[in-house]
Amino acid sequence: MYATLPSLPKRYRKTFLDLILTWGSIDVSLGYFAIVFVDEESFFDAVDFLDKKSASSKLHEVVKLLKSVRETPAILDTIRNLKKSKKSLKKHSVVRNHIAHSKCIGLDPNDKTIVCFLKFERIGKEELAHYSVPFEEIERALAWGKKFDAYLAASVFATKKGGPGAAQL
């Protein structure tokens, strides 16, 4: 018998949803970086190439693409900012992935600020993966994600035009 979704504070549920939606926006924004720099004939090839990649992989490919186009100050600035963001994107994606790809089994009974997840992933000989994530870590991932997403949205077309990029991350 399957357990029902645990009772979680509304604030936790809202933060989970906001984090998932923010990562969706990041994913699309990274894709836009790729497609604004390709010609019309290569547009769908770029979409197909990036479609199933993780956000970290898309970021890597976008940096490679930007390095292959003309070197303007805006593009070089964007490359620097995206490279600086890579480690944070990977770190915060782990938190997002727990929410998106694991079963939330509730809050730690001894510390209600710790959210527990069960993942269909084998660890050890006869054990499934279990992750305990402090809620403040989820909030940090959301805050960083919103900031990064805003940067991407502001920068993609500014970079294409060759003008000054968006504010620094």
Secondary structure by P-SEA (a helix, b strand, c coil): cccccccccaaaaaaaaaaaaaaaaaaaaaaaaaaaaccccaaaaaaaaaccccaaaaaaaaaaaaaaccccaaaaaaaaaaaaaaaaaaaaaaaaaaaacccccccccccccbbbbbccccccccccbbbbbcaaaaaaaaaaaaaaaaaaaacaaaaaacccccccc
